[in-house]
Amino acid sequence: METEIRFVDVKLKEAFNSIENFDLRLFKEINQALDEISRNAYSGRQVKKKLIPKEFIIKYNINNLWIYNLRKDWRLLYTIANDEIGVLAIILNWMDHKDYEKLFKF
């Protein structure tokens, strides 16, 4: 069963669509990641619950967070949910490694 991919909001979906105009490589990598996640929602690595940034828990009301490594300096963040149709992967954000380290306080 394929996983349905959704973006957390319209603004993020629009941001994704606009990437193609200024960073084609990143756009292609995110697309490849979305394809893989749609085949296997668990293809990223799960963040331990105690390490999920509190701002993500509050902002997105999530209880799980997954990280998919893009090129060496980019990460795709998503959460997995279930609905009446099946498994959903909800894309929360993508970020470069500098912002990723800042978010996780490395």
Secondary structure, 3 states (H helix, E strand, C coil): CCCEEEECCHHHHHHHHHHHHHCHHHHHHHHHHHHHHHHCHHHCEECCHHHCCHHHHHHHCCCCCEEEECCCCEEEEEEEEECCCCEEEEEEEEEEHHHHHHHHCC
